[in-house]
Amino acid sequence: MQRFYLPLLLLLMVVFEGVALDFVPQSLMAKELLMIPHWLLLFLVMITLFYDLENTYYSLLYAILFGLMIDITYTDVLGVYMFVYALVIYIIHGIRKVLHANFFVALLLSIIAIALADIGIYIIYFFIGINELLWNDYMMIRLIPTLIANSVFFILLYPIIKTRLLNWSQERFDSKKM
Amino acid sequence: MLFFRKKRLFFILIGFILLVGLIGFSLSERDDKTIVEEFIQDSVGWMQGIVHVPVEYTTTIAKNIKEIKNVYEENQLLKTRLNQYNRLLEEVNDLRADNETLRSTLDKTESESLRDFNAIQATVIARSKEQWFKMVTINKGEQDGLEKNMAVITGEGMIGKIYTTSQFTSSVMLLNGFDQSNRISVNVNVEDREKDASGFIIGYDEESESLLLELDEYNIELAKEEVVFSSGLGGVFPKGLEIGTIEEVKPDRYGLTKIAHVTPSADFYDLSHVIVVERLAEQPEESVEEEE
């Protein structure tokens, strides 16, 4: 049963991203600032840090599956989120071996992950011709608001989910060893 | 160690090839979505429909409280308006009857004019999280008779058109996401001329937050605040859907045509209930196929 919790929670993140913008006050929307909810990615980073072991790649698998789901439901171009999320999670999985995971490391890694992912998405969409923003505009309009908004969400998510992920991880992988 | 590096590079390359392939596939001109896409969109849409209700409830509470303060004044104003509307309604009925008798004397018996349409009510259940795609999801799909390219309006004016449909949900492309490939033929009301000015909506200007309207005629003076509405020609939109009001008119880069900036009537950010418009008059593409 427990192995279904993670996919369900991730699916819920995908669903919630669609209504996330309702929470943003109208006055901020009118200023043409773009805040992209990367909640799924935040969750995936947490899974990488607290659920996965060094030699398991569940987060990567989920990144590919649910990234594709985001592509299908929210955008018109397939594969962009899938590729970018998978790549970013792979990088985070690599860094994880070097750093000990506490709150600040997790926050730092999440911010790095979101920055990387959003820049990756910007570059790919720029080449396809979906956006024509220049780098400086992109930084001011989209990257910085997105980073701030997602950091707030991370601080809310972290205390709720951390211990649970550690528990699930222990139950899952300890039982396997025995 | 070298073996692992090679393997890693191999996977990244495969991923990259997959990415390019998928992008190519989705950018190619395709009419219908694949079954997998429809299935995922419908099931996520179904969940969004459930989640949307409490979210909408909580986010609108603050707004509702603010509105309650003004209720009394608004009510007074509306009561006075109501009388005027009654008079207007009578006048419209009169004109309609007049129109019918005149049409019958002209032997113009076609009952389906470009203005007639069916309205399908729908609710916006999600907005694309990638805000470069100006799309929202609504809770009606092919099962409710929706088709690609139908116009979508609110009480204030037109907001966009159906971009893709699944069985139970569809995504709407908002007017501010329109580009050259999906233009709308429009008319502009000109006061001191009998004929309306015509033109095309060719895109959206992010900086001035207005739609760009290319006028067919060069020697034409348009006053500010004139109403722009769809002409019903060349497509699936019925005639007479309000789009916006003229903000300013200036010549284009090369001085060959005039471009008008049009402020959209509807608010694209505050959407909840929308109406999908199904035109009753026959569509031009179909008649071409019949001729062939």
Interface residues (C-beta under 8 A of the other chain):
Chain A: L11 L12 V14 V15 F16 E17 G18 V19 A20 L21 D22 F23 Q26 M29 A30 E32 L34 I36 P37 M69 I70 D71 I72 T73 Y74 T75 D76 V77 L78 G79 V80 M82 F83 A86 L87 I121 I124 Y125 I128 I130 N131
Chain B: I12 G15 F16 L18 L19 G21 L22 I23 F25 S26 L27 V36 E37 I40 Q41 V44 G45 M47 Q48 V51 H52 V55 E56 T59 I125 A126 R127 S128 K129 E130 Q131 W132 F133 M135 T137 Y163 T164 E206 E209 Y269 D270
